[in-house]
Amino acid sequence: MKNRIFYSQMNHDQEQARKNRSDDNAQPKYRDVKGHLLAGELFPNYPDILLNTLLFILCCLPSMVMVILFLMTGGLIFAAGFVASMILTVPAMAALYHRCFSYIRYTPAFVRKSFFTAFRSCFRQGAPCGLVLGILWVLLGFYSLVGQSQTEIQPFFYYAVVYLCLIVVNYFTITVTAQIAQFMLSTQAVLKNGVLLLFLCGWRGAVPAVLQTLYITLLLQKPSAGMLLLFLGAPGVIFTIAAHFLWPRLSGILLVLPDENHDSD
């Protein structure tokens, strides 16, 4: 009797295991990747990131050429040309950010704006902000080049200040272009908010700013490796990471419903 009971129980367990396996095969478990940077936002959208990064590079060619000519010749005319070319570069950055924000907000592909549609909508805000950012980057470049004569006296302090300034300027550029990509604000409001967001976003903006600084350093120190990463979509990947970290804070600070403005009335 005991053997028959043991056999019956084992047989039941085997049938139950087969049923569970068949149920698992018939209805595979759904893995929710929403909110995951790698599995939900970067990997599924990488072909689109690569394509839009190439369009971004196309818009940035004038500023890239001006930087190369300035480094080769030291002519101030090329520094002025770089400032002027930022009129195109900043709207292009905002357009790429607009695309990257659609990834982290899981906007369906058929609803997303094309790169050049976003570029046109961002141009009015981006052009004047581009001039301001261009002047800021030129001043940083002059400080980095002229200050090299001080490296023999205080090299560590000099490089520490240069990298700190580079991170801050990258951070400010990110906060400005992210606003242009998502909000309709005046130039004065964008620049003012850009300064305030340096403090309000905290580590969420510092992470992509450091990544962007490291990439610029690689581009200057190892141009071949930097250019390879450029055409492999490094700007789009960095912008997507920035959008992933910044959107929760930006939406909480800047995305205010009209009715909320009258709560105190």
C-alpha positions as CSV (number, residue, x, y, z in Angstrom):
1,M,0.0,0.0,0.0
2,K,2.8,2.4,0.8
3,N,4.5,1.7,-2.5
4,R,1.3,2.4,-4.4
5,I,0.8,5.7,-2.5
6,F,4.4,6.7,-3.2
7,Y,4.0,5.9,-6.9
8,S,0.8,7.7,-7.2
9,Q,2.2,10.9,-5.6
10,M,5.3,10.8,-7.9
11,N,3.1,10.3,-10.9
12,H,1.0,13.3,-9.9
13,D,4.1,15.5,-9.4
14,Q,5.4,14.5,-12.9
15,E,2.1,15.4,-14.5
16,Q,2.0,18.7,-12.7
17,A,5.5,19.5,-13.8
18,R,4.6,18.7,-17.4
19,K,1.6,20.9,-17.2
20,N,3.6,23.8,-15.7
21,R,6.2,23.5,-18.5
22,S,3.5,23.5,-21.2
23,D,1.8,26.6,-19.6
24,D,5.2,28.4,-19.6
25,N,5.7,27.6,-23.2
26,A,2.2,28.5,-24.2
27,Q,2.2,31.8,-22.3
28,P,5.7,33.1,-21.8
29,K,6.2,35.6,-19.0
30,Y,6.3,39.2,-20.1
31,R,9.4,41.1,-19.1
32,D,8.6,44.7,-18.5
33,V,11.7,46.7,-19.5
34,K,10.1,50.2,-19.3
35,G,12.4,52.5,-17.4
36,H,15.5,50.4,-18.0
37,L,18.2,52.5,-19.7
38,L,19.9,49.6,-21.5
39,A,17.2,47.1,-22.3
40,G,14.3,49.6,-22.7
41,E,15.8,52.7,-24.2
42,L,19.3,52.3,-25.7
43,F,19.4,48.8,-27.3
44,P,15.9,48.8,-28.9
45,N,16.5,52.3,-30.4
46,Y,20.2,52.0,-31.3
47,P,19.6,52.0,-35.1
48,D,17.5,55.1,-34.8
49,I,20.1,56.7,-32.5
50,L,22.8,55.9,-35.1
51,L,20.8,57.4,-37.9
52,N,19.9,60.6,-36.0
53,T,23.5,61.0,-34.8
54,L,24.7,61.0,-38.4
55,L,22.1,63.8,-39.2
56,F,23.4,65.6,-36.1
57,I,27.0,65.3,-37.4
58,L,25.9,66.7,-40.7
59,C,24.5,69.8,-39.0
60,C,27.6,70.2,-36.9
61,L,30.1,70.1,-39.7
62,P,30.6,73.9,-39.9
63,S,31.5,74.1,-36.2
64,M,33.8,71.1,-36.4
65,V,35.6,72.6,-39.3
66,M,36.0,75.9,-37.5
67,V,37.5,74.2,-34.4
68,I,40.0,72.2,-36.6
69,L,41.1,75.4,-38.4
70,F,41.4,77.3,-35.2
71,L,43.6,74.6,-33.6
72,M,45.7,74.4,-36.7
73,T,46.2,78.2,-37.3
74,G,45.1,80.0,-34.2
75,G,43.3,82.5,-36.3
76,L,40.7,84.6,-34.4
77,I,38.5,84.6,-37.5
78,F,37.9,80.9,-37.1
79,A,37.0,81.4,-33.4
80,A,34.4,84.0,-34.6
81,G,33.3,81.5,-37.2
82,F,32.8,78.9,-34.5
83,V,30.5,81.2,-32.6
84,A,28.5,81.9,-35.7
85,S,28.3,78.2,-36.6
86,M,26.7,77.5,-33.1
87,I,23.5,79.0,-34.6
88,L,23.2,75.6,-36.4
89,T,24.9,73.4,-33.8
90,V,22.6,74.1,-30.8
91,P,19.3,73.6,-32.7
92,A,20.8,70.3,-33.9
93,M,21.7,69.3,-30.4
94,A,18.2,70.2,-29.3
95,A,16.7,68.1,-32.2
96,L,18.8,65.1,-31.1
97,Y,17.7,65.6,-27.5
98,H,14.1,65.8,-28.7
99,R,14.5,62.4,-30.3
100,C,16.3,61.0,-27.2
101,F,13.5,62.2,-24.9
102,S,11.0,60.3,-27.1
103,Y,13.0,57.1,-26.4
104,I,12.9,57.5,-22.6
105,R,9.2,58.6,-22.7
106,Y,8.5,55.5,-24.9
107,T,6.8,57.5,-27.6
108,P,5.7,55.2,-30.5
109,A,7.9,55.5,-33.5
110,F,5.1,56.6,-35.8
111,V,4.3,59.6,-33.5
112,R,7.9,60.8,-33.2
113,K,9.0,64.0,-35.0
114,S,11.7,63.5,-37.6
115,F,15.1,65.0,-36.9
116,F,14.8,67.9,-39.3
117,T,11.2,68.7,-38.2
118,A,12.5,69.0,-34.6
119,F,15.4,71.0,-35.9
120,R,13.1,73.6,-37.5
121,S,10.9,73.8,-34.4
122,C,14.0,74.3,-32.2
123,F,15.8,76.8,-34.4
124,R,14.1,79.9,-33.2
125,Q,15.0,79.2,-29.6
126,G,18.3,77.5,-30.3
127,A,19.9,80.2,-32.6
128,P,20.3,83.0,-30.0
129,C,21.2,80.4,-27.3
130,G,23.8,79.0,-29.7
131,L,25.5,82.4,-29.8
132,V,25.7,82.6,-26.0
133,L,27.0,79.0,-25.7
134,G,29.5,79.7,-28.6
135,I,31.0,82.6,-26.8
136,L,31.2,80.6,-23.6
137,W,33.0,77.7,-25.3
138,V,35.4,80.1,-27.0
139,L,36.3,81.7,-23.7
140,L,36.9,78.3,-22.2
141,G,39.0,77.4,-25.2
142,F,41.1,80.5,-24.8
143,Y,41.6,79.9,-21.1
144,S,42.7,76.3,-21.8
145,L,45.2,77.3,-24.5
146,V,46.6,80.4,-22.9
147,G,46.8,78.9,-19.5
148,Q,49.1,76.1,-20.6
149,S,52.0,78.4,-19.9
150,Q,51.1,78.0,-16.2
151,T,51.4,74.3,-16.2
152,E,55.1,74.4,-15.3
153,I,54.3,76.2,-12.1
154,Q,51.0,74.6,-10.9
155,P,50.1,71.9,-13.4
156,F,47.7,70.0,-11.1
157,F,45.8,73.1,-10.1
158,Y,45.6,74.3,-13.7
159,Y,44.2,71.0,-15.1
160,A,41.8,70.6,-12.2
161,V,40.3,74.0,-12.9
162,V,40.2,73.4,-16.7
163,Y,38.3,70.1,-16.2
164,L,36.0,71.6,-13.6
165,C,35.2,74.4,-16.0
166,L,34.7,71.9,-18.9
167,I,32.2,69.9,-16.8
168,V,30.3,73.0,-15.8
169,V,30.1,74.3,-19.3
170,N,29.0,70.9,-20.6
171,Y,26.4,70.7,-17.8
172,F,25.1,74.2,-18.7
173,T,25.0,73.2,-22.4
174,I,23.0,70.1,-21.5
175,T,20.4,72.0,-19.4
176,V,20.0,74.7,-22.1
177,T,19.5,72.3,-25.1
178,A,17.3,69.9,-23.1
179,Q,14.9,72.8,-22.4
180,I,14.9,73.9,-26.0
181,A,14.1,70.3,-27.0
182,Q,11.0,70.0,-24.7
183,F,9.7,73.4,-23.7
184,M,8.6,76.6,-25.5
185,L,10.4,79.4,-23.5
186,S,12.0,82.7,-24.2
187,T,15.8,82.9,-24.6
188,Q,16.1,84.7,-21.3
189,A,14.1,82.1,-19.5
190,V,16.1,79.2,-21.1
191,L,19.4,80.7,-20.1
192,K,18.2,81.6,-16.6
193,N,16.7,78.2,-16.0
194,G,19.9,76.7,-17.4
195,V,21.9,78.2,-14.5
196,L,19.3,77.3,-11.9
197,L,19.1,73.7,-13.2
198,L,22.8,73.3,-12.5
199,F,21.9,73.3,-8.8
200,L,18.5,71.7,-9.0
201,C,19.3,68.7,-11.2
202,G,22.3,67.7,-9.0
203,W,23.9,64.3,-9.9
204,R,21.3,63.7,-12.6
205,G,22.9,66.3,-14.8
206,A,26.5,65.7,-13.5
207,V,26.6,62.1,-14.8
208,P,26.0,63.0,-18.5
209,A,28.2,66.1,-18.1
210,V,31.1,64.0,-16.9
211,L,30.5,61.5,-19.7
212,Q,30.4,64.3,-22.3
213,T,33.6,65.8,-20.9
214,L,35.4,62.4,-21.0
215,Y,34.3,62.0,-24.7
216,I,35.5,65.5,-25.6
217,T,38.8,64.7,-23.9
218,L,39.1,61.5,-25.9
219,L,38.2,63.3,-29.1
220,L,41.1,65.8,-28.5
221,Q,43.7,63.4,-27.2
222,K,42.9,60.4,-29.5
223,P,41.1,61.8,-32.6
224,S,41.0,58.5,-34.4
225,A,39.2,56.7,-31.5
226,G,37.0,59.8,-30.9
227,M,35.9,59.9,-34.6
228,L,35.2,56.2,-34.6
229,L,32.9,56.6,-31.6
230,L,31.4,59.6,-33.2
231,F,30.2,57.6,-36.2
232,L,29.1,54.8,-34.0
233,G,26.6,57.1,-32.4
234,A,28.4,58.2,-29.2
235,P,26.6,61.6,-29.1
236,G,23.2,60.0,-29.4
237,V,24.0,57.4,-26.7
238,I,25.3,60.2,-24.3
239,F,22.2,62.3,-25.1
240,T,19.9,59.3,-24.4
241,I,21.7,58.8,-21.0
242,A,21.3,62.5,-20.3
243,A,17.6,62.4,-21.1
244,H,17.1,59.3,-19.0
245,F,18.6,61.0,-15.9
246,L,17.2,64.5,-16.5
247,W,13.6,63.9,-17.5
248,P,12.2,63.0,-14.1
249,R,13.7,66.2,-12.6
250,L,12.9,68.5,-15.6
251,S,9.3,67.3,-15.7
252,G,9.0,67.9,-12.0
253,I,10.4,71.4,-12.2
254,L,9.4,72.9,-15.5
255,L,6.3,70.9,-16.6
256,V,3.6,72.8,-14.8
257,L,-0.1,72.6,-15.8
258,P,-1.9,76.0,-16.5
259,D,-4.3,75.4,-13.6
260,E,-1.5,75.0,-11.1
261,N,-0.5,78.6,-11.8
262,H,-3.7,79.8,-10.2
263,D,-3.8,77.6,-7.2
264,S,-2.9,80.5,-4.9
265,D,-5.5,82.8,-6.4
